[in-house]
């Protein structure tokens, strides 16, 4: 499990940077549920975005999902069957791990395969994908558009082409996004699998579930 925890910790650091403004970029320690503002407390989504969004080259989200879809507990955003499909039958139950400067999140792992998965709701910065373009893109070697994911713009990023983990961020609106970080199993890593491929696949499932919640 050490490999899963270690790699997810690196992913958490990247997520934290992505969620901060340029003035306060840095790693955020995991917070408690009560320390992170819930999506229900945020302003509802509309077709018009906040002034200045998007920025830094990020694409606009023209048909946003309402922010109410992120009121779901982050560990419930995937079904048990979907988690096992991504990580294998021995996948753990989801563990809530929030980031104060990003938003709610959940981690899963598999002790047998050493694979891992994290879902995050980026709702604190109010910058959506613009935060990744402004803050994450300059710090990673791999940053590419991978969308559309379930009809929404998305980017995939990792620190090098052969990294065993990859994060896919999907803009649900100009102000908020979701992130999916996948850590390859030891077997898939040895096979040279691109870690962004399963990350994109899981992101499709997550957004599909959120769209269903919104009645789309």
N, C-alpha and C positions, 0 to 999 in steps of 0.2 A: 504493500500500500504506500510505502514511502515514495516510490516513483510517481504514483498518481498525485499524491499530496504536493510533492515538490513541483511538478509541472503545472498543476492547477494554480499553485501559488504564483508562479511566473505569469500565468495568464491573468490572474487577479490584479497583479501590478499593472499590466498593460491596460486592463479595463479601467482601473482607477485613473490612470493618466488620461484615457480617452474621455472620461466623464468630467474632467476638471477644466476650468478656463485656463487660458495660456498663462495667466498670472499666478495660478495656484496649482499647476500641474505637479503631480507626484503620487506616490503610493498611498492608498488609504487602507487602514486596517479594517478587517471585518467588523461590522457593528451589530448590535442587537436589533430585533424587529422594531422595537419602539424608537430606535434612534434614527430610522430612515422614514422620511415622509412617504405615506402611501399614495399610490396613484389616485385614489378616490379624493385625496385632499388637493390635487392639482386642478388646474383649469381644464375644462372639457375641450376636446379637439373640435376644430372647425375647419372649413375649407381655407380660411385665411390664416397665415402664420404670423408669428411675432415679428416685429420689425428687425431687419438685418438677417433673417433666415430665408433660405440656407446661405452659408458663406464658405469660403476657403475651397471652392470647387465642388462642394457636395451637391448632388442632384436634389431637385425639389420633389416632395411627395405631393402629388396632385389629388389623390383620393385617399386621405388618411383614415385609419381606423380610429374610432373613438377611444380616448384614453381609459374609459371604463373597462375595456377588455383586460387591462393590466391590474385590475382589482383582484384577480385570481391569485391565490398563493403561488409563488414561483415554483414550488415543488409539485404543483398540480397542473402545470402547463403542458406536461406530457403524460400520457397514460402509462401504466405499468408495462403494458405490452410494447409500447414504443421505446421505453427505456431499455427493456430487455433486448429488443431488436437492435438497438444501437450498441449496447455494451455486453450482451450475452445473458444467459439465464441467471448467473450469479451476481447480477448487478445489485448494488446496495439500494436501500430506500433513500429517497432524497433528503439531504441535510441543508436546512436553511442557513445561508451565509450572505448577509447583506454588506454592502459597501456604502459608508456614509456619504461619499462624494459622487456615487453613481446611482445606487438604488437597490431594490430587493434582488436576491439571487438564490440559487439552489445548486448543490453539487451532488453528483452520483459517481460511484467508482465500482470497479470489479477487481477483487483481490486475486482472482484466478488468472485474468488476462493482463492486469495492470493498466487497463484502459480507464478513461475518465471522461466526464461530461459536466459542463456548467452552463446554466441558463441565467442571464442577467437582464433586468429591466433598467434601462438607462433613462431615468426620469428626473434626476436632480438638476443637472446642468441646464436643462431646457434648450439644448442645442441639437439634439438628435444626431444624425450622421455628420453634421458639421463639426462636432467635437472630434470624431475620428480623423477627419480630413485635416483639421487644424493642429491637433496635438499628437495623434498616433502616427500618422503618415510620415512625418520627419524622423521618427525614431525607429522604424522597422525597415528591413530590407525588402520585404514582400508586402505589397499593399496594392490590391487589384480589385476592380469592380467585378462582382460575381453575380449580380442581379440580372434580371429581376428574380427575386425569391418570392414565390407565391404572389407575383404581381407588384412587389415593392422593391425599391432600389436597395442594393446591398453591396458591401465590400468585405473582402477576406484579407486577413493580415497575419503575419507571423515573422519571427526574427530572422529566419533563413529558409531557403527552399526545402531543406531536409529536416526541419523541426518536426518533432513528434506531436506537437499541438498546433492548432490553428483556431483563430476566432473569426466568426462571420457576424457582422453587424447589419441589421436590417432596419431601415427607417420606416416606422409605421406612421409617422407624421414628421413635419420639420422640427418639432420640439422634442420628440422622444423616439427611442428605438429599443430593439432587443438585441442581445448578443448571445451567441452560442459558441462555446469553446470546447473542442473535442481533443482529448489526448488519445493517441493511437494505442492499441494493445501492443505488447512486445512483439507478437507475431506479425502484425501488420506493419510495424515499424521496420522489422527485419526484411520484409518484402518490399520496402521502399514505397509504400502507399503514400500518396499526397494527403496529408492530414486535413486539408481544406475540403476534400471531397466529402467525407462523412460529416464534417461540420456544416456544409451547405445542405446536405440531406436532412440533418436534424433540424436545421433552421426552417426548412420547408414544412416539416411537421409542426413545429411550434407555431409558425405564422398561420398554417392551415387551421390549427385548433383555435387560435385567437379570432380568425375570420369567422369560424363557425359560431363562436361565442357572440360575435357581433351580428349574426344572422346573415352572413354573406356566403 
